């Protein structure tokens, strides 16, 4: 399987795995940007992709940034569909109490390549009962 990646900014770095068997491919910033405390911004990556028609990319937070700095992908996982050909941007949010500086080349998120399922959606009048019943959010305990 092959995924085509195009640099749309000369500062871009092609995503790669930090370790051979990592699920995620690190994606990096192509701009210096500050995310103020309790705010969010779109971070440019300088790359565009051409995916096979049966594939998507999920954009996910980096666990180290989330734990140590409170920086995470706001719409995680973000989805890049196979028909999208524009520059990939990462919406990063800052839950920390200090502004967060991103520099060109910093790892800001990770890309996970997936093959989504496409079920046939069927409208029905009733659904089968389940052990959970009609309990809503939080109905299973803690």
Buried (B, 14 or more C-beta within 10 A) or exposed (E): EEBEBEBBBEBBBEBEEEEEEEEBBBBBBBBEBEBEEEEBBEBBBBBBBEBEEEBBBBBBBBEEBBEEBBBBBBEBBBEBEBEBEEBBBBBBBBBBEEEBEBEBEBBBBBBBBBEEEEEEEEEEEEEEEEEEEEEEEEEEEE
